[in-house]
Amino acid sequence: MQLLDGQTLKIKFGKLIAEKRKAYNWSQEYLAEKLDIHVRTLGKLENGHAFVNADTLCKLSEVFNIPIKTFFDIEDNTMNVNEHKLNIIIDKLRSGGNEKIDYYFDVINVIDRKYNG
């Protein structure tokens, strides 16, 4: 288990929020509004200059539709690049609805048939 100091935790946590927001193609203004916080506060969170309070953490969990514990499952920078890409794909699927999921599923099946004969 990796031990983090407070500043490193804030930086990694902020990067995670920014990655999730960008995966949804949301502006900082849009996410700040959904979280009921000022856009400057969100900027400070994403840049590691501040840390969330309990209310904002709960709202983040709700708007991204992920368990709170996910925000604390922060790995070091050696995260597999493919895992990172997979997480982005999953976030895009979650934000797209059933029609987008069906479309991606069809595309994946076409690609899979091509490579598996």
MDAnalysis code that builds the backbone (N, CA, C; Angstrom):
import MDAnalysis as mda
import numpy as np

u = mda.Universe.empty(351, n_residues=117, atom_resindex=np.repeat(np.arange(117), 3), trajectory=True)
u.add_TopologyAttr("name", ["N", "CA", "C"] * 117)
u.add_TopologyAttr("resid", np.arange(1, 118))
u.add_TopologyAttr("resname", ["MET", "GLN", "LEU", "LEU", "ASP", "GLY", "GLN", "THR", "LEU", "LYS", "ILE", "LYS", "PHE", "GLY", "LYS", "LEU", "ILE", "ALA", "GLU", "LYS", "ARG", "LYS", "ALA", "TYR", "ASN", "TRP", "SER", "GLN", "GLU", "TYR", "LEU", "ALA", "GLU", "LYS", "LEU", "ASP", "ILE", "HIS", "VAL", "ARG", "THR", "LEU", "GLY", "LYS", "LEU", "GLU", "ASN", "GLY", "HIS", "ALA", "PHE", "VAL", "ASN", "ALA", "ASP", "THR", "LEU", "CYS", "LYS", "LEU", "SER", "GLU", "VAL", "PHE", "ASN", "ILE", "PRO", "ILE", "LYS", "THR", "PHE", "PHE", "ASP", "ILE", "GLU", "ASP", "ASN", "THR", "MET", "ASN", "VAL", "ASN", "GLU", "HIS", "LYS", "LEU", "ASN", "ILE", "ILE", "ILE", "ASP", "LYS", "LEU", "ARG", "SER", "GLY", "GLY", "ASN", "GLU", "LYS", "ILE", "ASP", "TYR", "TYR", "PHE", "ASP", "VAL", "ILE", "ASN", "VAL", "ILE", "ASP", "ARG", "LYS", "TYR", "ASN", "GLY"])
u.atoms.positions = np.array([
    [0.839, -1.187, 0.000],
    [0.000, 0.000, 0.000],
    [0.876, 1.240, 0.000],
    [0.520, 2.171, -0.846],
    [1.277, 3.410, -0.958],
    [0.754, 4.439, 0.030],
    [1.664, 5.059, 0.775],
    [1.279, 6.124, 1.687],
    [1.484, 7.462, 1.003],
    [0.505, 8.335, 1.135],
    [0.570, 9.648, 0.507],
    [0.566, 10.731, 1.565],
    [1.254, 11.830, 1.268],
    [1.127, 12.989, 2.139],
    [-0.105, 13.769, 1.678],
    [-0.537, 14.722, 2.472],
    [-1.756, 15.465, 2.189],
    [-1.733, 16.195, 0.862],
    [-0.616, 16.812, 0.517],
    [-0.541, 17.567, -0.739],
    [-0.619, 16.632, -1.935],
    [0.051, 15.503, -1.870],
    [0.004, 14.535, -2.965],
    [-1.415, 13.999, -3.144],
    [-2.092, 13.735, -2.033],
    [-3.475, 13.277, -2.101],
    [-4.353, 14.318, -2.799],
    [-4.205, 15.588, -2.424],
    [-5.006, 16.648, -3.045],
    [-4.737, 16.731, -4.544],
    [-3.479, 16.610, -4.938],
    [-3.123, 16.690, -6.357],
    [-3.708, 15.516, -7.127],
    [-3.549, 14.308, -6.617],
    [-4.065, 13.123, -7.300],
    [-5.595, 13.134, -7.343],
    [-6.201, 13.537, -6.253],
    [-7.656, 13.630, -6.183],
    [-8.165, 14.644, -7.212],
    [-7.505, 15.790, -7.276],
    [-7.889, 16.829, -8.230],
    [-7.749, 16.387, -9.667],
    [-6.665, 15.675, -9.966],
    [-6.473, 15.166, -11.327],
    [-7.574, 14.180, -11.696],
    [-7.983, 13.378, -10.733],
    [-9.060, 12.420, -10.980],
    [-10.363, 13.149, -11.303],
    [-10.678, 14.187, -10.553],
    [-11.888, 14.961, -10.815],
    [-11.817, 15.572, -12.218],
    [-10.673, 16.154, -12.559],
    [-10.520, 16.773, -13.877],
    [-10.664, 15.738, -14.990],
    [-10.077, 14.558, -14.805],
    [-10.186, 13.495, -15.809],
    [-11.632, 13.060, -16.002],
    [-12.344, 12.878, -14.897],
    [-13.750, 12.468, -14.981],
    [-14.571, 13.553, -15.684],
    [-14.345, 14.808, -15.316],
    [-15.080, 15.911, -15.925],
    [-14.828, 15.961, -17.424],
    [-13.577, 15.829, -17.820],
    [-13.227, 15.884, -19.241],
    [-13.775, 14.680, -20.002],
    [-13.817, 13.521, -19.357],
    [-14.380, 12.334, -20.001],
    [-15.856, 12.524, -20.321],
    [-16.529, 13.322, -19.508],
    [-17.945, 13.642, -19.750],
    [-18.102, 14.836, -20.689],
    [-16.991, 15.428, -21.094],
    [-17.000, 16.635, -21.928],
    [-17.741, 17.784, -21.255],
    [-17.549, 17.914, -19.940],
    [-18.183, 18.978, -19.176],
    [-17.175, 20.099, -18.947],
    [-17.642, 21.317, -18.994],
    [-16.802, 22.455, -18.634],
    [-16.715, 22.529, -17.112],
    [-15.739, 23.291, -16.638],
    [-15.650, 23.508, -15.195],
    [-16.899, 24.225, -14.703],
    [-17.401, 25.137, -15.495],
    [-18.593, 25.894, -15.104],
    [-19.788, 24.955, -14.914],
    [-19.943, 24.009, -15.851],
    [-21.076, 23.085, -15.789],
    [-20.979, 22.193, -14.550],
    [-19.789, 21.620, -14.312],
    [-19.637, 20.745, -13.145],
    [-19.793, 21.534, -11.856],
    [-19.224, 22.717, -11.789],
    [-19.354, 23.540, -10.580],
    [-20.821, 23.805, -10.266],
    [-21.597, 24.065, -11.299],
    [-23.024, 24.305, -11.094],
    [-23.716, 23.049, -10.557],
    [-23.374, 21.892, -11.130],
    [-23.973, 20.639, -10.658],
    [-23.596, 20.346, -9.206],
    [-22.382, 20.765, -8.821],
    [-21.905, 20.523, -7.454],
    [-22.340, 21.626, -6.493],
    [-22.897, 22.689, -7.026],
    [-23.311, 23.844, -6.238],
    [-22.118, 24.479, -5.520],
    [-21.015, 24.616, -6.284],
    [-19.825, 25.301, -5.770],
    [-19.400, 26.334, -6.799],
    [-18.553, 27.253, -6.402],
    [-18.050, 28.281, -7.305],
    [-17.033, 27.639, -8.247],
    [-16.985, 28.127, -9.472],
    [-16.062, 27.576, -10.461],
    [-14.606, 27.719, -10.003],
    [-14.291, 28.792, -9.272],
    [-12.922, 28.936, -8.744],
    [-12.608, 27.852, -7.721],
    [-13.607, 27.454, -6.949],
    [-13.413, 26.373, -5.983],
    [-13.110, 25.075, -6.716],
    [-13.846, 24.812, -7.789],
    [-13.578, 23.604, -8.579],
    [-12.175, 23.652, -9.163],
    [-11.777, 24.808, -9.653],
    [-10.421, 24.951, -10.183],
    [-9.364, 24.641, -9.133],
    [-9.590, 25.120, -7.918],
    [-8.647, 24.837, -6.821],
    [-8.625, 23.351, -6.491],
    [-9.799, 22.704, -6.536],
    [-9.845, 21.253, -6.287],
    [-9.061, 20.510, -7.356],
    [-9.312, 20.845, -8.612],
    [-8.656, 20.144, -9.718],
    [-7.152, 20.377, -9.737],
    [-6.707, 21.527, -9.256],
    [-5.273, 21.843, -9.246],
    [-4.567, 21.401, -7.978],
    [-5.299, 20.789, -7.049],
    [-4.679, 20.307, -5.820],
    [-4.428, 21.379, -4.785],
    [-5.062, 22.543, -4.928],
    [-4.878, 23.631, -3.967],
    [-5.920, 23.596, -2.851],
    [-6.904, 22.719, -2.986],
    [-7.948, 22.580, -1.968],
    [-8.432, 21.139, -1.996],
    [-9.194, 20.769, -0.979],
    [-9.742, 19.418, -0.906],
    [-11.238, 19.515, -0.655],
    [-11.964, 18.530, -1.109],
    [-13.427, 18.555, -1.012],
    [-13.903, 18.412, 0.429],
    [-15.091, 18.953, 0.682],
    [-15.759, 18.665, 1.943],
    [-16.697, 17.476, 1.707],
    [-17.315, 17.006, 2.739],
    [-18.154, 15.808, 2.647],
    [-19.323, 15.996, 1.684],
    [-19.971, 17.165, 1.724],
    [-21.103, 17.415, 0.839],
    [-20.686, 17.364, -0.627],
    [-19.581, 17.998, -0.946],
    [-19.110, 18.020, -2.339],
    [-18.681, 16.624, -2.773],
    [-18.065, 15.882, -1.886],
    [-17.677, 14.510, -2.210],
    [-18.910, 13.670, -2.551],
    [-19.956, 13.794, -1.782],
    [-21.206, 13.062, -2.057],
    [-21.797, 13.475, -3.402],
    [-21.750, 14.773, -3.699],
    [-22.280, 15.250, -4.982],
    [-21.429, 14.743, -6.144],
    [-20.110, 14.705, -5.977],
    [-19.239, 14.159, -7.015],
    [-19.598, 12.704, -7.305],
    [-19.801, 11.954, -6.244],
    [-20.182, 10.551, -6.386],
    [-21.485, 10.426, -7.168],
    [-22.413, 11.304, -6.870],
    [-23.719, 11.269, -7.532],
    [-23.628, 11.679, -8.999],
    [-22.962, 12.795, -9.292],
    [-22.944, 13.284, -10.675],
    [-22.126, 12.385, -11.600],
    [-21.086, 11.753, -11.062],
    [-20.291, 10.836, -11.878],
    [-20.803, 9.396, -11.790],
    [-21.791, 9.172, -10.927],
    [-22.400, 7.850, -10.761],
    [-21.354, 6.785, -10.420],
    [-20.514, 7.120, -9.453],
    [-19.494, 6.169, -8.990],
    [-19.468, 6.179, -7.464],
    [-19.072, 5.054, -6.865],
    [-18.992, 5.009, -5.398],
    [-17.933, 5.970, -4.868],
    [-18.176, 6.489, -3.694],
    [-17.228, 7.419, -3.073],
    [-15.842, 6.792, -2.949],
    [-15.776, 5.514, -2.648],
    [-14.467, 4.870, -2.454],
    [-13.605, 4.944, -3.706],
    [-14.220, 5.083, -4.879],
    [-13.465, 5.186, -6.124],
    [-12.532, 6.389, -6.108],
    [-12.958, 7.471, -5.454],
    [-12.135, 8.673, -5.406],
    [-10.874, 8.471, -4.567],
    [-10.890, 7.462, -3.718],
    [-9.736, 7.229, -2.853],
    [-8.917, 6.021, -3.283],
    [-9.317, 5.402, -4.367],
    [-8.556, 4.289, -4.940],
    [-7.560, 4.881, -5.925],
    [-6.678, 5.710, -5.379],
    [-5.737, 6.470, -6.195],
    [-4.435, 5.695, -6.276],
    [-4.097, 5.322, -7.509],
    [-2.846, 4.606, -7.729],
    [-1.752, 5.613, -8.026],
    [-0.519, 5.135, -7.986],
    [0.566, 6.034, -8.338],
    [0.593, 6.232, -9.849],
    [1.532, 6.997, -10.320],
    [1.575, 7.360, -11.734],
    [1.971, 6.216, -12.647],
    [2.168, 5.033, -12.127],
    [2.534, 3.897, -12.960],
    [1.307, 3.161, -13.462],
    [0.135, 3.770, -13.339],
    [-1.090, 3.150, -13.822],
    [-0.923, 2.756, -15.283],
    [-1.326, 1.560, -15.608],
    [-1.262, 1.063, -16.962],
    [-2.029, 1.998, -17.894],
    [-1.411, 2.380, -19.002],
    [-2.033, 3.298, -19.951],
    [-3.342, 2.711, -20.469],
    [-3.381, 1.414, -20.719],
    [-4.608, 0.800, -21.206],
    [-5.719, 0.869, -20.166],
    [-5.392, 0.736, -18.893],
    [-6.390, 0.874, -17.839],
    [-6.954, 2.286, -17.835],
    [-6.081, 3.252, -18.024],
    [-6.520, 4.640, -18.063],
    [-7.485, 4.856, -19.227],
    [-7.142, 4.348, -20.401],
    [-8.018, 4.480, -21.565],
    [-9.339, 3.760, -21.333],
    [-9.278, 2.607, -20.715],
    [-10.494, 1.856, -20.423],
    [-11.399, 2.640, -19.476],
    [-10.813, 3.277, -18.472],
    [-11.605, 4.105, -17.552],
    [-12.282, 5.261, -18.274],
    [-11.589, 5.853, -19.232],
    [-12.181, 6.948, -20.010],
    [-13.344, 6.431, -20.847],
    [-13.159, 5.266, -21.470],
    [-14.242, 4.667, -22.260],
    [-15.449, 4.382, -21.379],
    [-15.224, 3.846, -20.200],
    [-16.327, 3.543, -19.283],
    [-17.056, 4.819, -18.885],
    [-16.313, 5.884, -18.602],
    [-16.940, 7.162, -18.256],
    [-17.788, 7.689, -19.411],
    [-17.279, 7.565, -20.641],
    [-18.043, 8.024, -21.799],
    [-19.314, 7.204, -21.973],
    [-19.228, 5.902, -21.738],
    [-20.415, 5.062, -21.836],
    [-21.447, 5.454, -20.789],
    [-21.001, 5.684, -19.570],
    [-21.922, 6.063, -18.493],
    [-22.653, 7.358, -18.800],
    [-21.982, 8.254, -19.489],
    [-22.586, 9.553, -19.752],
    [-23.422, 9.575, -21.025],
    [-23.389, 8.494, -21.805],
    [-24.016, 8.529, -23.113],
    [-25.404, 7.963, -23.228],
    [-25.837, 7.197, -22.269],
    [-27.162, 6.600, -22.359],
    [-27.167, 5.317, -23.169],
    [-28.322, 4.679, -23.216],
    [-28.448, 3.366, -23.850],
    [-28.133, 3.381, -25.336],
    [-28.536, 4.428, -26.037],
    [-28.290, 4.484, -27.473],
    [-26.796, 4.484, -27.777],
    [-26.039, 5.255, -27.010],
    [-24.594, 5.321, -27.209],
    [-23.947, 3.986, -26.823],
    [-24.420, 3.367, -25.763],
    [-23.895, 2.068, -25.351],
    [-24.133, 1.042, -26.451],
    [-25.336, 1.031, -27.031],
    [-25.641, 0.093, -28.112],
    [-24.736, 0.330, -29.316],
    [-24.499, 1.596, -29.645],
    [-23.631, 1.926, -30.774],
    [-22.208, 1.426, -30.525],
    [-21.651, 1.737, -29.351],
    [-20.297, 1.276, -29.020],
    [-20.222, -0.251, -29.027],
    [-21.248, -0.893, -28.528],
    [-21.280, -2.355, -28.494],
    [-21.199, -2.911, -29.912],
    [-21.967, -2.326, -30.831],
    [-21.931, -2.775, -32.227],
    [-20.556, -2.556, -32.846],
    [-19.954, -1.406, -32.580],
    [-18.622, -1.107, -33.116],
    [-17.598, -2.099, -32.574],
    [-17.650, -2.368, -31.286],
    [-16.709, -3.314, -30.673],
    [-16.877, -4.703, -31.280],
    [-18.105, -5.124, -31.536],
    [-18.334, -6.434, -32.142],
    [-17.765, -6.511, -33.551],
    [-17.889, -5.430, -34.337],
    [-17.313, -5.409, -35.683],
    [-15.797, -5.547, -35.605],
    [-15.187, -4.793, -34.718],
    [-13.721, -4.842, -34.564],
    [-13.296, -6.223, -34.079],
    [-14.024, -6.767, -33.117],
    [-13.699, -8.074, -32.565],
    [-13.770, -9.164, -33.642],
    [-14.797, -9.108, -34.483],
    [-14.910, -10.099, -35.571],
    [-13.756, -9.981, -36.541],
    [-13.292, -8.750, -36.795],
    [-12.182, -8.540, -37.712],
    [-10.906, -9.194, -37.187],
    [-10.641, -9.040, -35.898],
    [-9.408, -9.565, -35.328],
    [-9.487, -11.032, -34.947],
    [-10.671, -11.546, -34.740],
    [-10.798, -12.937, -34.337],
    [-11.323, -13.833, -35.451],
    [-11.426, -13.268, -36.625],
    [-11.817, -14.052, -37.801],
    [-13.230, -14.369, -37.800],
])
